[in-house]
Amino acid sequence: MEFTGAWLDNIMRTIALCPKLFQFCMSFFGGIGLLGYIQSSCSIVMNVLHCTFWGGTWIEDYIMPVFGEMRSISGKE
C-alpha cells in the first residue's frame, strides 16, 4: 500500500464509517455489556460535542470542507 491519495481517501472513509463500525461491533460481539457501555458513552459524548458547536454547524462548516479539500487534493472524489 503506497502512501498516496488513495491511502488518504481510505482514512477519510474510515472516519466516515465510525458509527457503522460501532453498530457492526455491537452485532458482532452480540452486545457485550462493556461494549454497549462504551458505545452509549461515545454517542453521548458525540451528541454533546455536536450540540456544543452551535448545533453542529462547527463540524459541518469547518471539519467536513477540510475532508473535502483533502479528497480533491488526493485526486479522488
DSSP file (Angstrom, degrees, kcal/mol; ACC not computed):
  #  RESIDUE AA STRUCTURE BP1 BP2  ACC     N-H-->O    O-->H-N    N-H-->O    O-->H-N    TCO  KAPPA ALPHA  PHI   PSI    X-CA   Y-CA   Z-CA
    1    1 A M              0   0    0      0, 0.0     2,-0.3     0, 0.0     0, 0.0   0.000 360.0 360.0 360.0 123.7    0.0    0.0    0.0
    2    2 A E        -     0   0    0      1,-0.1     2,-1.9     0, 0.0     5,-0.3  -0.660 360.0-117.2 -94.1 148.9    1.5    3.3   -1.1
    3    3 A F  S    S+     0   0    0     -2,-0.3     2,-0.2     4,-0.1    -1,-0.1  -0.564  72.7 113.3 -85.2  79.9    1.1    6.5    0.9
    4    4 A T  S  > S-     0   0    0     -2,-1.9     4,-2.0    70,-0.0     3,-0.2  -0.464  86.8 -61.9-128.6-160.8   -0.8    8.5   -1.7
    5    5 A G  H  > S+     0   0    0      1,-0.2     4,-2.8    69,-0.2     5,-0.2   0.848 130.2  57.5 -58.9 -36.1   -4.2   10.0   -2.3
    6    6 A A  H  > S+     0   0    0      2,-0.2     4,-2.1     1,-0.2    -1,-0.2   0.902 105.9  49.7 -63.9 -39.9   -5.8    6.5   -2.2
    7    7 A W  H  > S+     0   0    0     -5,-0.3     4,-1.7    -3,-0.2    -1,-0.2   0.924 112.6  47.1 -62.8 -45.1   -4.4    6.0    1.3
    8    8 A L  H  X S+     0   0    0     -4,-2.0     4,-2.2     1,-0.2    -2,-0.2   0.899 110.2  53.2 -63.3 -41.8   -5.7    9.4    2.5
    9    9 A D  H  X S+     0   0    0     -4,-2.8     4,-2.4     1,-0.2    -1,-0.2   0.880 106.2  53.5 -61.8 -39.2   -9.1    8.6    0.9
   10   10 A N  H  X S+     0   0    0     -4,-2.1     4,-2.4     2,-0.2    -1,-0.2   0.893 107.4  51.1 -63.5 -39.5   -9.2    5.3    2.8
   11   11 A I  H  X S+     0   0    0     -4,-1.7     4,-2.5     2,-0.2    -2,-0.2   0.933 110.1  49.4 -62.2 -45.6   -8.6    7.2    6.1
   12   12 A M  H  X S+     0   0    0     -4,-2.2     4,-2.3     1,-0.2    -2,-0.2   0.903 111.7  48.7 -61.1 -41.6  -11.4    9.6    5.3
   13   13 A R  H  X S+     0   0    0     -4,-2.4     4,-1.5     2,-0.2    -1,-0.2   0.896 109.5  52.6 -65.5 -39.1  -13.8    6.8    4.5
   14   14 A T  H  < S+     0   0    0     -4,-2.4     4,-0.4     2,-0.2     3,-0.2   0.919 109.4  48.9 -61.5 -44.1  -12.8    5.0    7.7
   15   15 A I  H >< S+     0   0    0     -4,-2.5     3,-1.3     1,-0.2    -1,-0.2   0.917 110.8  50.6 -61.1 -43.2  -13.6    8.1    9.7
   16   16 A A  H 3< S+     0   0    0     -4,-2.3     4,-0.2     1,-0.2    -1,-0.2   0.776 108.9  53.1 -65.7 -25.9  -16.9    8.5    7.9
   17   17 A L  T 3X S+     0   0    0     -4,-1.5     4,-2.7    -3,-0.2     3,-0.3   0.442  75.6 105.7 -89.9   0.0  -17.7    4.8    8.8
   18   18 A C  H <> S+     0   0    0     -3,-1.3     4,-2.2    -4,-0.4    -1,-0.2   0.884  79.7  48.1 -51.6 -48.2  -17.1    5.1   12.5
   19   19 A P  H  > S+     0   0    0      0, 0.0     4,-1.9     0, 0.0    -1,-0.2   0.913 114.3  47.4 -60.3 -39.3  -20.8    5.0   13.5
   20   20 A K  H  > S+     0   0    0     -3,-0.3     4,-2.6    -4,-0.2    -2,-0.2   0.862 108.3  55.9 -67.3 -34.5  -21.4    2.0   11.3
   21   21 A L  H  X S+     0   0    0     -4,-2.7     4,-2.7     2,-0.2    -1,-0.2   0.901 105.7  51.2 -63.6 -41.0  -18.3    0.4   12.7
   22   22 A F  H  X S+     0   0    0     -4,-2.2     4,-2.5    -5,-0.2    -2,-0.2   0.929 110.6  48.5 -59.8 -45.6  -19.8    0.7   16.2
   23   23 A Q  H  X S+     0   0    0     -4,-1.9     4,-2.4     1,-0.2     5,-0.2   0.908 111.4  50.1 -62.6 -41.5  -23.0   -0.9   15.0
   24   24 A F  H  X S+     0   0    0     -4,-2.6     4,-3.2     1,-0.2     5,-0.2   0.935 110.9  48.8 -61.6 -46.2  -21.0   -3.8   13.4
   25   25 A C  H  X S+     0   0    0     -4,-2.7     4,-2.7     1,-0.2     6,-0.3   0.902 109.8  52.8 -60.6 -40.9  -19.0   -4.3   16.6
   26   26 A M  H  <>S+     0   0    0     -4,-2.5     5,-2.4     1,-0.2    -1,-0.2   0.931 115.5  39.0 -61.7 -45.4  -22.2   -4.4   18.6
   27   27 A S  H ><5S+     0   0    0     -4,-2.4     3,-0.8     3,-0.2    -2,-0.2   0.886 115.1  53.7 -72.8 -36.9  -23.8   -7.0   16.4
   28   28 A F  H 3<5S+     0   0    0     -4,-3.2    -2,-0.2     1,-0.3    -1,-0.2   0.918 114.8  39.3 -63.7 -44.3  -20.6   -9.0   16.0
   29   29 A F  T 3<5S-     0   0    0     -4,-2.7    -1,-0.3    -5,-0.2     3,-0.2   0.350 112.8-117.3 -89.9   7.5  -20.0   -9.2   19.8
   30   30 A G  T < 5 -     0   0    0     -3,-0.8    -3,-0.2     1,-0.2    -4,-0.1   0.797  66.4 -61.3  65.2  27.7  -23.6   -9.8   20.5
   31   31 A G      < -     0   0    0     -5,-2.4    -1,-0.2    -6,-0.3    -5,-0.1   0.919  68.4-160.3  67.8  44.7  -23.9   -6.7   22.5
   32   32 A I     >  -     0   0    0     -3,-0.2     4,-2.6    -6,-0.2     5,-0.2  -0.311  25.9-116.2 -55.2 140.0  -21.4   -7.5   25.3
   33   33 A G  H  > S+     0   0    0      1,-0.2     4,-2.3     2,-0.2     5,-0.2   0.872 111.7  47.5 -50.0 -49.3  -22.2   -5.3   28.3
   34   34 A L  H  > S+     0   0    0      1,-0.2     4,-2.6     2,-0.2    -1,-0.2   0.908 112.2  49.8 -62.7 -42.5  -18.9   -3.4   28.3
   35   35 A L  H  > S+     0   0    0      1,-0.2     4,-2.7     2,-0.2    -1,-0.2   0.900 110.2  50.8 -63.9 -40.5  -19.1   -2.7   24.5
   36   36 A G  H  X S+     0   0    0     -4,-2.6     4,-2.5     2,-0.2    -1,-0.2   0.898 110.5  49.9 -61.8 -40.3  -22.6   -1.4   24.9
   37   37 A Y  H  X S+     0   0    0     -4,-2.3     4,-2.4    -5,-0.2    -2,-0.2   0.920 111.2  48.3 -64.2 -44.3  -21.5    0.8   27.7
   38   38 A I  H  X S+     0   0    0     -4,-2.6     4,-2.6     2,-0.2    -2,-0.2   0.920 112.2  49.6 -61.9 -44.1  -18.6    2.2   25.6
   39   39 A Q  H  X S+     0   0    0     -4,-2.7     4,-2.6     1,-0.2     5,-0.2   0.929 112.1  46.2 -63.5 -45.2  -21.0    2.8   22.6
   40   40 A S  H  X S+     0   0    0     -4,-2.5     4,-2.1     1,-0.2    -1,-0.2   0.896 112.8  50.7 -66.9 -37.4  -23.5    4.6   24.7
   41   41 A S  H  X S+     0   0    0     -4,-2.4     4,-2.4    -5,-0.2    -1,-0.2   0.927 111.9  47.8 -62.2 -44.4  -20.8    6.7   26.3
   42   42 A C  H  X S+     0   0    0     -4,-2.6     4,-2.8     1,-0.2    -2,-0.2   0.902 111.2  49.2 -64.6 -41.8  -19.4    7.6   22.9
   43   43 A S  H  X S+     0   0    0     -4,-2.6     4,-2.3     2,-0.2    -1,-0.2   0.870 110.6  51.1 -69.5 -33.2  -22.7    8.5   21.4
   44   44 A I  H  X S+     0   0    0     -4,-2.1     4,-2.5    -5,-0.2    -2,-0.2   0.944 112.3  46.7 -63.7 -46.9  -23.5   10.7   24.5
   45   45 A V  H  X S+     0   0    0     -4,-2.4     4,-2.8     1,-0.2    -2,-0.2   0.920 112.7  49.7 -60.4 -44.7  -20.1   12.5   24.1
   46   46 A M  H  X S+     0   0    0     -4,-2.8     4,-2.8     1,-0.2    -1,-0.2   0.899 110.8  49.6 -63.1 -40.5  -20.7   12.9   20.3
   47   47 A N  H  X S+     0   0    0     -4,-2.3     4,-2.5     2,-0.2     5,-0.2   0.909 111.6  48.9 -64.5 -41.3  -24.1   14.4   20.9
   48   48 A V  H  X S+     0   0    0     -4,-2.5     4,-2.7     2,-0.2    -2,-0.2   0.937 113.8  46.2 -62.8 -46.5  -22.8   16.8   23.5
   49   49 A L  H  X S+     0   0    0     -4,-2.8     4,-2.1     1,-0.2     7,-0.3   0.918 112.0  51.6 -60.4 -43.6  -20.0   17.8   21.1
   50   50 A H  H  < S+     0   0    0     -4,-2.8     6,-1.0     1,-0.2    -1,-0.2   0.912 115.0  41.3 -61.9 -43.5  -22.4   18.2   18.2
   51   51 A C  H  X S+     0   0    0     -4,-2.5     4,-1.8     4,-0.2    -1,-0.2   0.857 110.1  59.3 -72.2 -34.7  -24.7   20.4   20.2
   52   52 A T  H  < S+     0   0    0     -4,-2.7     2,-2.5     1,-0.2    -2,-0.2   0.906  92.1  67.9 -62.6 -42.4  -21.9   22.4   21.8
   53   53 A F  T >X>S-     0   0    0     -4,-2.1     5,-1.7     1,-0.2     3,-0.7  -0.386 133.7 -74.3 -81.0  65.9  -20.5   23.5   18.4
   54   54 A W  G >45S-     0   0    0     -2,-2.5     3,-1.3     1,-0.3    -1,-0.2   0.903  98.9 -43.1  48.2  54.5  -23.5   25.8   17.7
   55   55 A G  G 3<5S-     0   0    0     -4,-1.8    -1,-0.3     1,-0.3    -4,-0.2   0.782 111.6 -55.4  66.3  26.5  -25.9   22.9   16.9
   56   56 A G  G <>5S+     0   0    0     -6,-1.0     4,-2.2    -3,-0.7    -1,-0.3   0.401 106.6 120.1  91.4  -3.7  -23.3   21.1   14.8
   57   57 A T  H <X5S+     0   0    0     -3,-1.3     4,-3.4    -4,-0.6     5,-0.4   0.854  70.4  60.5 -65.2 -31.7  -22.5   23.9   12.4
   58   58 A W  H  >XS+     0   0    0     -5,-1.7     4,-2.0    -8,-0.2     5,-0.9   0.934 108.5  43.1 -59.1 -45.6  -18.9   23.9   13.5
   59   59 A I  I  >>S+     0   0    0     -6,-0.3     5,-2.0     3,-0.2     4,-0.8   0.948 119.9  41.4 -65.8 -48.8  -18.5   20.3   12.4
   60   60 A E  I  <5S+     0   0    0     -4,-2.2    -2,-0.2     1,-0.2    -1,-0.2   0.881 121.0  41.5 -68.0 -37.4  -20.4   20.8    9.1
   61   61 A D  I  <5S+     0   0    0     -4,-3.4    -1,-0.2    -5,-0.2    -2,-0.2   0.786 130.8  17.6 -83.4 -27.7  -18.9   24.1    8.2
   62   62 A Y  I  X5S+     0   0    0     -4,-2.0     4,-0.9    -5,-0.4    -3,-0.2   0.812 125.1  41.1-114.5 -44.5  -15.3   23.6    9.2
   63   63 A I  I  X<S+     0   0    0     -5,-0.9     4,-1.9    -4,-0.8     3,-0.3   0.957 113.1  49.6 -75.2 -50.3  -14.4   19.9    9.5
   64   64 A M  H  ><S+     0   0    0     -5,-2.0     4,-2.5     1,-0.2     5,-0.2   0.896 108.3  52.5 -61.1 -43.2  -16.3   18.5    6.5
   65   65 A P  H  > S+     0   0    0      0, 0.0     4,-2.8     0, 0.0    -1,-0.2   0.872 106.9  55.1 -59.9 -33.4  -14.9   21.0    4.0
   66   66 A V  H  X S+     0   0    0     -4,-0.9     4,-2.5    -3,-0.3    -2,-0.2   0.934 108.6  46.9 -63.2 -44.9  -11.4   20.1    5.2
   67   67 A F  H  X S+     0   0    0     -4,-1.9     4,-2.2     1,-0.2    -1,-0.2   0.907 112.1  51.2 -61.6 -40.8  -12.1   16.5    4.4
   68   68 A G  H  X S+     0   0    0     -4,-2.5     4,-2.4     2,-0.2    -2,-0.2   0.906 109.3  50.5 -61.6 -42.4  -13.5   17.5    1.0
   69   69 A E  H  X S+     0   0    0     -4,-2.8     4,-2.5     1,-0.2     5,-0.2   0.935 109.5  50.2 -59.8 -47.5  -10.3   19.5    0.3
   70   70 A M  H  X S+     0   0    0     -4,-2.5     4,-2.2     1,-0.2    -1,-0.2   0.886 110.4  51.0 -60.7 -39.1   -8.1   16.6    1.2
   71   71 A R  H  X>S+     0   0    0     -4,-2.2     5,-1.6     2,-0.2     4,-0.7   0.929 111.3  46.1 -63.8 -45.6  -10.1   14.4   -1.1
   72   72 A S  H  <5S+     0   0    0     -4,-2.4     3,-0.4     1,-0.2    -2,-0.2   0.854 111.6  52.4 -69.9 -31.7   -9.9   16.8   -4.0
   73   73 A I  H  <5S+     0   0    0     -4,-2.5    -1,-0.2     1,-0.2    -2,-0.2   0.908 107.1  52.7 -65.2 -40.9   -6.1   17.2   -3.4
   74   74 A S  H  <5S-     0   0    0     -4,-2.2    -1,-0.2    -5,-0.2   -69,-0.2   0.651 113.4-123.1 -71.2 -12.9   -5.7   13.5   -3.5
   75   75 A G  T  <5S+     0   0    0     -4,-0.7     2,-0.5    -3,-0.4    -3,-0.2   0.572  77.5 111.6  84.0   8.3   -7.5   13.4   -6.8
   76   76 A K      <       0   0    0     -5,-1.6    -1,-0.2     1,-0.1    -2,-0.2  -0.970 360.0 360.0-117.6 123.1  -10.2   11.0   -5.7
   77   77 A E              0   0    0     -2,-0.5    -1,-0.1    -3,-0.1    -5,-0.1   0.399 360.0 360.0-108.5 360.0  -13.7   12.4   -5.4
